[in-house]
Amino acid sequence: MEIIVTNEMDERFIEICNSFECFSDEPQVVLLLNNFGKIVGCASFKVYDADSAEITTLFLNSHDNCEKIAYKLIRQLEKIAIDYEFKSIVVNFDSYEDILIEIFEKLDYKFIDELLMKKEFKSLI
């Protein structure tokens, strides 16, 4: 599997968003997960505030290895956010029944507000 780093203008990202009835034209860092020429997942983040990025999309086109694919995409988003010198990353949910909450909890995200989770990046200094 190969991760492709792109942006919100990428036709493959737009196609996936449309398939999930989602539309986003805000500037974003986008990751596409390519498996033998087929995009099996995507994730993106945008600026949330001066110190934080916000994960805005996490779509999986494959039921096989969903958790593994989600972990891979989230971890890569975190690495890029750190490279952009963000101190934390947040993710918003529509309900407490969202199946991804458990995955984010395993990755050390904590609820800081109703339906808003945050992960602080540890400083190496």
VMD Tcl script that builds the backbone (N, CA, C; Angstrom):
set m [mol new atoms 375]
animate dup $m
set s [atomselect $m all]
$s set {name element resname resid chain x y z} {
  {N N MET 1 A 0.838 -1.178 0.000}
  {CA C MET 1 A 0.000 0.000 0.000}
  {C C MET 1 A 0.883 1.240 0.000}
  {N N GLU 2 A 0.436 2.223 -0.728}
  {CA C GLU 2 A 1.197 3.465 -0.885}
  {C C GLU 2 A 0.322 4.644 -0.462}
  {N N ILE 3 A 0.902 5.561 0.314}
  {CA C ILE 3 A 0.196 6.787 0.700}
  {C C ILE 3 A 0.617 7.897 -0.241}
  {N N ILE 4 A -0.385 8.559 -0.810}
  {CA C ILE 4 A -0.163 9.691 -1.711}
  {C C ILE 4 A -0.571 10.961 -0.968}
  {N N VAL 5 A 0.346 11.919 -0.866}
  {CA C VAL 5 A 0.042 13.198 -0.223}
  {C C VAL 5 A -0.364 14.179 -1.316}
  {N N THR 6 A -1.524 14.799 -1.139}
  {CA C THR 6 A -2.047 15.719 -2.144}
  {C C THR 6 A -2.860 16.808 -1.444}
  {N N ASN 7 A -3.840 17.379 -2.137}
  {CA C ASN 7 A -4.659 18.435 -1.534}
  {C C ASN 7 A -6.122 18.270 -1.951}
  {N N GLU 8 A -6.949 19.212 -1.516}
  {CA C GLU 8 A -8.399 19.133 -1.735}
  {C C GLU 8 A -8.803 19.252 -3.199}
  {N N MET 9 A -7.882 19.625 -4.072}
  {CA C MET 9 A -8.191 19.783 -5.501}
  {C C MET 9 A -8.021 18.467 -6.285}
  {N N ASP 10 A -7.452 17.453 -5.659}
  {CA C ASP 10 A -7.186 16.181 -6.315}
  {C C ASP 10 A -8.512 15.506 -6.703}
  {N N GLU 11 A -8.644 15.150 -7.957}
  {CA C GLU 11 A -9.885 14.545 -8.462}
  {C C GLU 11 A -10.244 13.254 -7.728}
  {N N ARG 12 A -9.248 12.488 -7.327}
  {CA C ARG 12 A -9.514 11.238 -6.601}
  {C C ARG 12 A -10.134 11.525 -5.242}
  {N N PHE 13 A -9.670 12.570 -4.574}
  {CA C PHE 13 A -10.240 12.978 -3.295}
  {C C PHE 13 A -11.671 13.463 -3.484}
  {N N ILE 14 A -11.882 14.286 -4.494}
  {CA C ILE 14 A -13.225 14.805 -4.779}
  {C C ILE 14 A -14.191 13.657 -5.063}
  {N N GLU 15 A -13.728 12.670 -5.820}
  {CA C GLU 15 A -14.567 11.513 -6.151}
  {C C GLU 15 A -14.955 10.733 -4.892}
  {N N ILE 16 A -13.998 10.503 -4.006}
  {CA C ILE 16 A -14.304 9.793 -2.760}
  {C C ILE 16 A -15.269 10.609 -1.906}
  {N N CYS 17 A -15.017 11.899 -1.780}
  {CA C CYS 17 A -15.915 12.752 -0.997}
  {C C CYS 17 A -17.332 12.701 -1.553}
  {N N ASN 18 A -17.456 12.793 -2.871}
  {CA C ASN 18 A -18.779 12.733 -3.493}
  {C C ASN 18 A -19.468 11.403 -3.209}
  {N N SER 19 A -18.712 10.314 -3.184}
  {CA C SER 19 A -19.312 9.002 -2.931}
  {C C SER 19 A -19.846 8.900 -1.501}
  {N N PHE 20 A -19.321 9.720 -0.592}
  {CA C PHE 20 A -19.804 9.755 0.787}
  {C C PHE 20 A -20.710 10.975 1.025}
  {N N GLU 21 A -21.149 11.600 -0.063}
  {CA C GLU 21 A -22.022 12.789 -0.021}
  {C C GLU 21 A -21.414 13.893 0.834}
  {N N CYS 22 A -20.148 14.126 0.610}
  {CA C CYS 22 A -19.397 15.132 1.342}
  {C C CYS 22 A -18.750 16.058 0.324}
  {N N PHE 23 A -18.613 17.327 0.676}
  {CA C PHE 23 A -17.950 18.278 -0.214}
  {C C PHE 23 A -17.063 19.177 0.630}
  {N N SER 24 A -15.844 19.375 0.175}
  {CA C SER 24 A -14.948 20.268 0.887}
  {C C SER 24 A -14.040 20.980 -0.100}
  {N N ASP 25 A -14.068 22.297 -0.066}
  {CA C ASP 25 A -13.173 23.070 -0.925}
  {C C ASP 25 A -12.209 23.919 -0.095}
  {N N GLU 26 A -12.193 23.675 1.230}
  {CA C GLU 26 A -11.254 24.395 2.085}
  {C C GLU 26 A -9.849 23.832 1.874}
  {N N PRO 27 A -8.823 24.663 1.995}
  {CA C PRO 27 A -7.451 24.156 1.858}
  {C C PRO 27 A -7.178 23.056 2.885}
  {N N GLN 28 A -6.672 21.935 2.405}
  {CA C GLN 28 A -6.424 20.791 3.268}
  {C C GLN 28 A -5.216 20.009 2.789}
  {N N VAL 29 A -4.600 19.317 3.724}
  {CA C VAL 29 A -3.621 18.292 3.386}
  {C C VAL 29 A -4.419 17.004 3.267}
  {N N VAL 30 A -4.271 16.316 2.147}
  {CA C VAL 30 A -5.054 15.109 1.875}
  {C C VAL 30 A -4.113 13.923 1.686}
  {N N LEU 31 A -4.481 12.804 2.284}
  {CA C LEU 31 A -3.776 11.541 2.069}
  {C C LEU 31 A -4.707 10.569 1.370}
  {N N LEU 32 A -4.205 9.942 0.332}
  {CA C LEU 32 A -4.942 8.889 -0.363}
  {C C LEU 32 A -4.157 7.598 -0.171}
  {N N LEU 33 A -4.840 6.526 0.182}
  {CA C LEU 33 A -4.180 5.237 0.339}
  {C C LEU 33 A -4.467 4.384 -0.887}
  {N N ASN 34 A -3.402 4.131 -1.651}
  {CA C ASN 34 A -3.485 3.413 -2.919}
  {C C ASN 34 A -3.078 1.958 -2.695}
  {N N ASN 35 A -3.941 1.045 -3.109}
  {CA C ASN 35 A -3.643 -0.385 -3.004}
  {C C ASN 35 A -3.790 -1.001 -4.384}
  {N N PHE 36 A -2.660 -1.237 -5.045}
  {CA C PHE 36 A -2.643 -1.824 -6.391}
  {C C PHE 36 A -3.515 -1.029 -7.375}
  {N N GLY 37 A -3.350 0.296 -7.361}
  {CA C GLY 37 A -4.040 1.157 -8.311}
  {C C GLY 37 A -5.443 1.559 -7.913}
  {N N LYS 38 A -5.913 1.101 -6.760}
  {CA C LYS 38 A -7.259 1.459 -6.286}
  {C C LYS 38 A -7.127 2.246 -4.987}
  {N N ILE 39 A -7.838 3.367 -4.892}
  {CA C ILE 39 A -7.836 4.171 -3.672}
  {C C ILE 39 A -8.782 3.500 -2.676}
  {N N VAL 40 A -8.221 3.006 -1.565}
  {CA C VAL 40 A -9.027 2.274 -0.585}
  {C C VAL 40 A -9.347 3.110 0.650}
  {N N GLY 41 A -8.788 4.314 0.729}
  {CA C GLY 41 A -9.087 5.184 1.848}
  {C C GLY 41 A -8.482 6.553 1.656}
  {N N CYS 42 A -9.007 7.508 2.403}
  {CA C CYS 42 A -8.431 8.851 2.376}
  {C C CYS 42 A -8.666 9.514 3.722}
  {N N ALA 43 A -7.832 10.483 4.016}
  {CA C ALA 43 A -7.948 11.267 5.233}
  {C C ALA 43 A -7.401 12.654 4.942}
  {N N SER 44 A -7.883 13.637 5.689}
  {CA C SER 44 A -7.381 14.994 5.468}
  {C C SER 44 A -7.451 15.800 6.764}
  {N N PHE 45 A -6.655 16.871 6.777}
  {CA C PHE 45 A -6.767 17.827 7.871}
  {C C PHE 45 A -6.636 19.236 7.345}
  {N N LYS 46 A -7.172 20.167 8.139}
  {CA C LYS 46 A -7.066 21.596 7.847}
  {C C LYS 46 A -6.629 22.298 9.125}
  {N N VAL 47 A -6.333 23.570 9.022}
  {CA C VAL 47 A -5.955 24.368 10.187}
  {C C VAL 47 A -7.196 24.557 11.064}
  {N N TYR 48 A -7.055 24.247 12.338}
  {CA C TYR 48 A -8.140 24.430 13.313}
  {C C TYR 48 A -7.963 25.754 14.050}
  {N N ASP 49 A -6.760 25.962 14.557}
  {CA C ASP 49 A -6.379 27.237 15.165}
  {C C ASP 49 A -4.860 27.368 15.037}
  {N N ALA 50 A -4.276 28.355 15.676}
  {CA C ALA 50 A -2.840 28.610 15.501}
  {C C ALA 50 A -1.961 27.426 15.902}
  {N N ASP 51 A -2.440 26.595 16.832}
  {CA C ASP 51 A -1.630 25.488 17.333}
  {C C ASP 51 A -2.114 24.103 16.915}
  {N N SER 52 A -3.297 24.034 16.304}
  {CA C SER 52 A -3.916 22.726 16.062}
  {C C SER 52 A -4.390 22.536 14.628}
  {N N ALA 53 A -4.270 21.282 14.199}
  {CA C ALA 53 A -4.873 20.849 12.938}
  {C C ALA 53 A -6.158 20.099 13.287}
  {N N GLU 54 A -7.077 20.027 12.336}
  {CA C GLU 54 A -8.336 19.294 12.547}
  {C C GLU 54 A -8.495 18.236 11.470}
  {N N ILE 55 A -8.652 16.998 11.878}
  {CA C ILE 55 A -8.944 15.937 10.922}
  {C C ILE 55 A -10.373 16.147 10.441}
  {N N THR 56 A -10.523 16.340 9.139}
  {CA C THR 56 A -11.842 16.659 8.591}
  {C C THR 56 A -12.476 15.500 7.835}
  {N N THR 57 A -11.662 14.615 7.288}
  {CA C THR 57 A -12.222 13.447 6.611}
  {C C THR 57 A -11.408 12.208 6.954}
  {N N LEU 58 A -12.095 11.101 7.028}
  {CA C LEU 58 A -11.480 9.786 7.141}
  {C C LEU 58 A -12.470 8.816 6.515}
  {N N PHE 59 A -12.242 8.502 5.256}
  {CA C PHE 59 A -13.134 7.626 4.503}
  {C C PHE 59 A -12.394 6.360 4.122}
  {N N LEU 60 A -13.078 5.238 4.249}
  {CA C LEU 60 A -12.506 3.943 3.898}
  {C C LEU 60 A -13.405 3.270 2.873}
  {N N ASN 61 A -12.843 2.923 1.739}
  {CA C ASN 61 A -13.597 2.270 0.668}
  {C C ASN 61 A -13.525 0.755 0.763}
  {N N SER 62 A -12.815 0.253 1.728}
  {CA C SER 62 A -12.608 -1.182 1.859}
  {C C SER 62 A -13.078 -1.633 3.231}
  {N N HIS 63 A -13.813 -2.739 3.274}
  {CA C HIS 63 A -14.206 -3.303 4.568}
  {C C HIS 63 A -13.108 -4.193 5.121}
  {N N ASP 64 A -12.192 -4.604 4.242}
  {CA C ASP 64 A -11.061 -5.421 4.670}
  {C C ASP 64 A -10.032 -4.530 5.354}
  {N N ASN 65 A -9.599 -4.935 6.502}
  {CA C ASN 65 A -8.543 -4.218 7.233}
  {C C ASN 65 A -8.902 -2.771 7.544}
  {N N CYS 66 A -10.167 -2.477 7.792}
  {CA C CYS 66 A -10.589 -1.092 8.060}
  {C C CYS 66 A -9.791 -0.450 9.184}
  {N N GLU 67 A -9.633 -1.177 10.280}
  {CA C GLU 67 A -8.931 -0.601 11.417}
  {C C GLU 67 A -7.465 -0.334 11.071}
  {N N LYS 68 A -6.835 -1.272 10.387}
  {CA C LYS 68 A -5.432 -1.109 9.994}
  {C C LYS 68 A -5.263 0.092 9.057}
  {N N ILE 69 A -6.175 0.240 8.103}
  {CA C ILE 69 A -6.116 1.364 7.162}
  {C C ILE 69 A -6.331 2.685 7.902}
  {N N ALA 70 A -7.308 2.717 8.802}
  {CA C ALA 70 A -7.582 3.936 9.569}
  {C C ALA 70 A -6.356 4.337 10.396}
  {N N TYR 71 A -5.754 3.371 11.101}
  {CA C TYR 71 A -4.541 3.658 11.880}
  {C C TYR 71 A -3.450 4.247 10.996}
  {N N LYS 72 A -3.218 3.622 9.874}
  {CA C LYS 72 A -2.152 4.056 8.962}
  {C C LYS 72 A -2.378 5.504 8.510}
  {N N LEU 73 A -3.607 5.822 8.132}
  {CA C LEU 73 A -3.914 7.179 7.664}
  {C C LEU 73 A -3.823 8.201 8.799}
  {N N ILE 74 A -4.355 7.868 9.960}
  {CA C ILE 74 A -4.322 8.803 11.090}
  {C C ILE 74 A -2.874 9.069 11.516}
  {N N ARG 75 A -2.086 8.018 11.639}
  {CA C ARG 75 A -0.682 8.185 12.044}
  {C C ARG 75 A 0.086 9.056 11.049}
  {N N GLN 76 A -0.167 8.867 9.780}
  {CA C GLN 76 A 0.527 9.674 8.774}
  {C C GLN 76 A 0.075 11.140 8.846}
  {N N LEU 77 A -1.222 11.367 9.065}
  {CA C LEU 77 A -1.702 12.748 9.245}
  {C C LEU 77 A -1.004 13.401 10.435}
  {N N GLU 78 A -0.862 12.644 11.527}
  {CA C GLU 78 A -0.188 13.177 12.710}
  {C C GLU 78 A 1.250 13.569 12.393}
  {N N LYS 79 A 1.963 12.723 11.675}
  {CA C LYS 79 A 3.356 13.026 11.312}
  {C C LYS 79 A 3.449 14.308 10.487}
  {N N ILE 80 A 2.541 14.460 9.547}
  {CA C ILE 80 A 2.560 15.665 8.709}
  {C C ILE 80 A 2.205 16.896 9.540}
  {N N ALA 81 A 1.225 16.765 10.435}
  {CA C ALA 81 A 0.852 17.888 11.304}
  {C C ALA 81 A 2.045 18.323 12.156}
  {N N ILE 82 A 2.802 17.358 12.649}
  {CA C ILE 82 A 4.011 17.672 13.437}
  {C C ILE 82 A 5.027 18.388 12.547}
  {N N ASP 83 A 5.186 17.920 11.314}
  {CA C ASP 83 A 6.109 18.583 10.379}
  {C C ASP 83 A 5.701 20.037 10.135}
  {N N TYR 84 A 4.390 20.304 10.160}
  {CA C TYR 84 A 3.889 21.672 9.987}
  {C C TYR 84 A 3.948 22.461 11.299}
  {N N GLU 85 A 4.506 21.844 12.323}
  {CA C GLU 85 A 4.715 22.445 13.641}
  {C C GLU 85 A 3.432 22.700 14.426}
  {N N PHE 86 A 2.391 21.910 14.159}
  {CA C PHE 86 A 1.203 21.963 15.012}
  {C C PHE 86 A 1.534 21.275 16.322}
  {N N LYS 87 A 0.921 21.745 17.405}
  {CA C LYS 87 A 1.163 21.176 18.731}
  {C C LYS 87 A 0.131 20.115 19.093}
  {N N SER 88 A -0.962 20.091 18.349}
  {CA C SER 88 A -2.015 19.118 18.636}
  {C C SER 88 A -2.864 18.914 17.387}
  {N N ILE 89 A -3.732 17.911 17.492}
  {CA C ILE 89 A -4.653 17.629 16.399}
  {C C ILE 89 A -6.002 17.270 17.024}
  {N N VAL 90 A -7.081 17.733 16.415}
  {CA C VAL 90 A -8.427 17.483 16.935}
  {C C VAL 90 A -9.263 16.766 15.883}
  {N N VAL 91 A -10.327 16.152 16.366}
  {CA C VAL 91 A -11.293 15.513 15.473}
  {C C VAL 91 A -12.675 15.653 16.105}
  {N N ASN 92 A -13.647 16.011 15.284}
  {CA C ASN 92 A -15.029 16.229 15.690}
  {C C ASN 92 A -15.882 15.052 15.247}
  {N N PHE 93 A -16.820 14.634 16.071}
  {CA C PHE 93 A -17.721 13.536 15.718}
  {C C PHE 93 A -19.160 14.019 15.708}
  {N N ASP 94 A -19.988 13.335 14.929}
  {CA C ASP 94 A -21.414 13.671 14.874}
  {C C ASP 94 A -22.200 13.047 16.022}
  {N N SER 95 A -21.716 11.896 16.525}
  {CA C SER 95 A -22.407 11.228 17.629}
  {C C SER 95 A -21.424 10.330 18.376}
  {N N TYR 96 A -21.814 9.934 19.583}
  {CA C TYR 96 A -20.980 9.036 20.369}
  {C C TYR 96 A -20.999 7.610 19.829}
  {N N GLU 97 A -21.870 7.337 18.883}
  {CA C GLU 97 A -21.950 6.009 18.271}
  {C C GLU 97 A -20.977 5.854 17.102}
  {N N ASP 98 A -20.243 6.892 16.768}
  {CA C ASP 98 A -19.305 6.823 15.647}
  {C C ASP 98 A -18.309 5.689 15.884}
  {N N ILE 99 A -18.173 4.809 14.909}
  {CA C ILE 99 A -17.313 3.632 15.068}
  {C C ILE 99 A -15.832 3.990 15.145}
  {N N LEU 100 A -15.452 5.176 14.725}
  {CA C LEU 100 A -14.046 5.569 14.743}
  {C C LEU 100 A -13.573 6.064 16.110}
  {N N ILE 101 A -14.489 6.362 17.019}
  {CA C ILE 101 A -14.094 6.877 18.339}
  {C C ILE 101 A -13.140 5.909 19.023}
  {N N GLU 102 A -13.443 4.627 18.968}
  {CA C GLU 102 A -12.595 3.629 19.614}
  {C C GLU 102 A -11.178 3.633 19.038}
  {N N ILE 103 A -11.069 3.803 17.733}
  {CA C ILE 103 A -9.746 3.854 17.098}
  {C C ILE 103 A -8.968 5.075 17.591}
  {N N PHE 104 A -9.627 6.229 17.629}
  {CA C PHE 104 A -8.950 7.438 18.106}
  {C C PHE 104 A -8.555 7.309 19.580}
  {N N GLU 105 A -9.404 6.675 20.394}
  {CA C GLU 105 A -9.048 6.465 21.799}
  {C C GLU 105 A -7.789 5.608 21.923}
  {N N LYS 106 A -7.671 4.579 21.094}
  {CA C LYS 106 A -6.479 3.727 21.113}
  {C C LYS 106 A -5.228 4.497 20.707}
  {N N LEU 107 A -5.410 5.587 19.979}
  {CA C LEU 107 A -4.292 6.417 19.532}
  {C C LEU 107 A -4.069 7.619 20.458}
  {N N ASP 108 A -4.613 7.546 21.675}
  {CA C ASP 108 A -4.395 8.541 22.738}
  {C C ASP 108 A -5.132 9.860 22.549}
  {N N TYR 109 A -6.213 9.857 21.784}
  {CA C TYR 109 A -7.063 11.044 21.694}
  {C C TYR 109 A -7.993 11.038 22.902}
  {N N LYS 110 A -8.250 12.224 23.456}
  {CA C LYS 110 A -9.114 12.365 24.633}
  {C C LYS 110 A -10.220 13.371 24.327}
  {N N PHE 111 A -11.404 13.113 24.883}
  {CA C PHE 111 A -12.491 14.076 24.727}
  {C C PHE 111 A -12.165 15.331 25.529}
  {N N ILE 112 A -12.266 16.486 24.870}
  {CA C ILE 112 A -12.039 17.767 25.550}
  {C C ILE 112 A -13.310 18.589 25.598}
  {N N ASP 113 A -14.282 18.168 24.836}
  {CA C ASP 113 A -15.573 18.829 24.764}
  {C C ASP 113 A -16.541 17.789 24.226}
  {N N GLU 114 A -17.799 18.102 24.251}
  {CA C GLU 114 A -18.764 17.147 23.724}
  {C C GLU 114 A -18.470 16.877 22.246}
  {N N LEU 115 A -18.203 15.624 21.929}
  {CA C LEU 115 A -17.950 15.140 20.570}
  {C C LEU 115 A -16.686 15.716 19.928}
  {N N LEU 116 A -15.784 16.297 20.710}
  {CA C LEU 116 A -14.518 16.814 20.197}
  {C C LEU 116 A -13.368 16.133 20.943}
  {N N MET 117 A -12.505 15.457 20.185}
  {CA C MET 117 A -11.354 14.778 20.767}
  {C C MET 117 A -10.079 15.506 20.345}
  {N N LYS 118 A -9.062 15.396 21.194}
  {CA C LYS 118 A -7.794 16.090 20.919}
  {C C LYS 118 A -6.624 15.202 21.325}
  {N N LYS 119 A -5.546 15.329 20.576}
  {CA C LYS 119 A -4.294 14.670 20.923}
  {C C LYS 119 A -3.200 15.725 20.933}
  {N N GLU 120 A -2.510 15.839 22.051}
  {CA C GLU 120 A -1.385 16.760 22.185}
  {C C GLU 120 A -0.134 16.013 21.711}
  {N N PHE 121 A 0.687 16.677 20.908}
  {CA C PHE 121 A 1.937 16.078 20.490}
  {C C PHE 121 A 2.981 16.338 21.559}
  {N N LYS 122 A 3.747 15.330 21.873}
  {CA C LYS 122 A 4.798 15.474 22.872}
  {C C LYS 122 A 5.979 16.198 22.268}
  {N N SER 123 A 6.483 17.171 22.964}
  {CA C SER 123 A 7.633 17.934 22.513}
  {C C SER 123 A 8.910 17.131 22.741}
  {N N LEU 124 A 9.822 17.225 21.802}
  {CA C LEU 124 A 11.111 16.551 21.922}
  {C C LEU 124 A 12.138 17.437 22.626}
  {N N ILE 125 A 11.741 18.653 22.952}
  {CA C ILE 125 A 12.666 19.602 23.593}
  {C C ILE 125 A 12.542 19.502 25.102}
}
mol reanalyze $m
mol bondsrecalc $m
mol representation Tube
mol addrep $m
